[in-house]
Structure formats: structure tokens, C-alpha cells
Amino acid sequence: MTEKSQRAASLFLITVSVAAALSGCTISPWGGDNSSSYNGASGSYQTNVPTGQVAAGYYRVNPGDTLPGIAAAYGQHPQDLARWNGLQPNASVSVGQVLRVAPPPVGTIPPAPPGGSVAQQGALNWPLRGPVLKSFIPGSSKGIVIGGRVGDPVKAAAAGRVVYAGSGIEAYGPLIIIKHSDSLITAYGQNSALLVKEGDAVTQGQVIGSVGADSRGVGSIQFEVRQDGHPVDPLTWLPRTGG
């Protein structure tokens, strides 16, 4: 896996908290006030600049970040990111610098309020038919765990483009990240096989992977939804009828 791909995955997803390994730190490259962040370039965790939460559509630069890496993480072209921020495409970025990572509003349309659009029940399809083994807990978990049989098909929750497919983040195992819009991303972890590659366009319901097993051998996948860069409860986006 290339360094660019690993940085993209690191910026898109927050590795689940592992208290024993990380001494209770919450890893967050999203510009909040958490204590550390994962630097994919060096494979280490680094302390964030002690600053406040940035507005939706923006990102605060962390140690090791580059303009192309940030652009890749948000599914944007480096040239567009540079233009939105008044920078040269090859410009360097500084730790603590706040960058626009979503297109600016067109004309007189006001920017979306912090937090982005309201979740739409049923806007996404269940990626796997199975019970919810672990629920979303704000501030504690980043998504849900859906049970299934090892080898069962994992399907795209909505149409979009694959921006990451690989095994660069140990806590997620074989992982797929799909960008659906400038504000909505879904992630599918703990696969046993990946059936798509970076850059692939996928349709809703398309098989993208196969169910794997957790450390206890239980067949399941980790499913996350990120809105404007922040983890949200997938159940608020999925049909209420269940998987």
C-alpha cells in the first residue's frame, strides 16, 4: 500500500480506541481537541495542536500532513483544495492551519450550518443482513458492528466512489471507504476479502467485500458513517426494518 493511501485512510477514519495500547488516548485527526492523532506517514501517533473544533467543511492540519494527502482523504483534487484556500498546488501546510476541504458555497447560497445536513432515515441500505452486535455510542465508538456469516457478501450502502481499499489500519482489518458526496462517507471494516479497488465507482447494493471474523472468531463487519468528517450513528441513516 502506498504512503498516500495509508494517509488517506488515516485521515478518513479514527482508529478505534485501544486503552491498553494507547493509554486511553482518543485518536482524532478531525481537528478537535483530542490528545493524539495517527500519522500514517511515519506509522506513529502524534500530539495534536491544542485547538478547538473546526467548522464543518474544514480541517485543521496535523503533524505530517501534506496538501495532496489531505485532498486524497477528503476525495478532492489537490488543485481544487489549493484554489479554495488561496494556495499553490505544491504549497506546504503548517501544523494548526485550517483548510477548507469542501467546495465553497456557490453564489449567494449560505454555507451549511455546523454539523451538516440532517440524517435521513433509509437514505442508506444495510451493507449486511444480520443483527447489530455493537451499537454506536457517541464519544466512545465510531460505528456499529453487524453480525453475519464469514464469507457473506458485504454491499455498498449507497452509490459512490471507492476512495480506499486496503489493510493499512490494523484495528479495521481489510477496509473499504466509499465517498457518496462531499459530506457523506461510509466505511466497511473487518472484511475477509475486498472485491473493489481505489477509484472504482460502485452502485447501491453492489457487492464490495466479504464478511470476516473478529478476534473471537465471530463473523461480523464494522460499519461506520461519517458526515462532514464526524462519526454519526449509522442507524439514523439505515431503514428501521433492520439488516
N, C-alpha and C positions, 0 to 999 in steps of 0.2 A: 504494500500500500504506500502511496506517495505521501510525502510530508504535507502537501496541500490537502489531500483527502483527510488525513488524520486531524489537521487543524480544523477543517470544515466540520467534521463530526464532533470535535471537542467543543466548538462554539455553538453548535446546534443543540447539543444535549448536555445536561448536567449529570455527571456520573453519580449514581445513587450513593447516598451517604453510607459509609462503612466506618462505624465509630472506632472499631479496634484498629483499623489501618490508618485512619486519618485523624485520630484523636478528637473526634466529634466535630470536625470542620464540615461545613456545607460548601460544596464546590459550585460556584456560580460565576460564569463569565458574562452574565447578562447586565452587568453594570450596577448591581445592588450593593448592599453594604456587608456582604458575607465576607468571611475571613480569608478564603483562598480560592484559587481558580486553577484549572488544569491547563498547562502549557504543552500543547501537542508537539510543538517543535522540539522540545527538549525531553518530553516524557516525564515532566515533574510538575509539582503543584507550587504555585507562587502566590504570594500575598497580594490582594487587590489594593488599589489606592482607596483610602477610607473616604469615599464619597457617597452621596445619596443616590437614590433610584433615578434613572433617566426616564424620559417620557417615551411612550410607545413610538416605535419607528426610529429610535435612536439607539446607539451602542457606545458604551464607554470603553476605550482602549485599555487592554490589559498587557502586562509584560509579554513580549514575544509575538505580539500581533503584527500583522502586515496588512496593507490595504488589499492586496489580492486575496489573502486568507479570509479576511472579514467579508469581502464581497462573495466569495465562494460559500461561506457559511450561511449567508442570507439569500443565496440563489441569485445574486446580482452580478452584473459585469463590472470589473474594476473601473472601466472608463466612466460608467454611469455613477458609481459611488464617488469617484473623484469629482465629477461635474457637479453633483448635488452638494458637495462640500467645498467647492471652490479650490480644489487641489489639482496638481498634475497627476496623471495616471501612475507615474513612478515615484510619487512622493512618499516619504517615510511618515509614520504616525508616532505620536508621543503618548506615553502612559498617562491615562486620565483624560485624554482628549475625547470629546463627544462627537460622534459622527452620525449623520443621517444615513440610515440603511434601508429606508423605504422611499419610493418616489415622492417628491413634494406634491402638495395639492395643486390641481390644475385650475387656472383662472381664479374666480372668487370663491371657490368651494373651500369652506373652512376645514382645517385638519381634524381628523377623528379625535375624540376625547381619549384621555389615557385609559388603557385597558382595551381599546379597540371595539369592534362590533360585538353585539350581544350574541351569546351562543345560541345556535338554532338546533332544537331537538330534531333528530332524524336527518340532519344535513350530511352526516357520515354514516356509512354502513359498518356493521360489525366485521372486523377482519377475520374472525374465527367464531364458529358456533360452539359455545361452551360456557361454563359457569365463571363468574368473577371470583377468583380466588383471593384477590387482594384489591381493596378499594383505594381510591385516591384520597389522600389526606393532605390538605394544604399545609405547606411548610415542612412536611415530613416525607411524603412520597411524590413522585413526579408523574405517575400514571397509574394504570391498573394492570393486573395480571389475569389473563384469561386462560382457563384450563382447556386442554384438548388432548388428543392422542398424538404421540410422536409421529411425524410424517404427514399429518393432516395438512391441507392447503391453508396458507395464510393469504388473505386477499387485501387488495388496496381499498382503503376506506372511502376514497373518492378519487376522481381523476386528477392527475398531476404529473410531475416530473421527478424522477429519482435523482436526488442530489447527493446521496451517499449509500453505498452498499459495500460492507466490509466487516472486518473483525478487529478494528483498531482500538476499541474500548472494551476492556476485559469484562466489566460489570454487565455489559449488554450482550456479550457474545456476538454471533453473526447478526448484524444490524442493518436495517433499511430505513432511510429517511426520505419522505416524499413531500415536496413542496406543492401545495394546492393553490395558493395565492400569495400575495405579498405579506399577508398577515397570518396565514394558517399553514401549519406543518404537522404531519403525523410521523410517528416513529414506531418501528416494529422490531423488538429485540428478542434474543434467545431463540433464533431460528436454528433448525438443523441443516437447512440448505437455503441459499439465496438464488432466486431464479431471474433476477433482473440485475442490471448494472447501472452505474452512474450515467446520467444523461438520457436514460430510457423514458419515453412518455408512456404512462400507464392509464388505463381506464378504470372506472369504479368497478370493483368486483374481480378485477384481474388477479390471477394467482401470481404472487410475487416471491413466495418463500414456502418453507415447510416448518411445522411446529417442532421445536426442540424440547429439551427437558432441563429443569432447574437442577441445582446441586444435590437435591434429594431424589432426583430421577422422576419427578412429576412432570408430565407433559404439559407445556404451557408456553405462552409468549408474553412479553412485556409490551404494552401498548400505551403510547403517550400522544397527547395532543398539545401543541404549543401555539398560542395565539399572541401575536405581537412579541414573540420571543419568550413568553412566560408559560409555564406549565399550567394547564387547566384540567378540570375533571372531564375525562372522555365521556362519561355517562350523560353529561349535559348536551352532547353532540350526537349521541347514538340513539337509535329507535328504542323506545321503552320496552319493547317486546323481548329484548334480550338477544344474546348471540345465537 
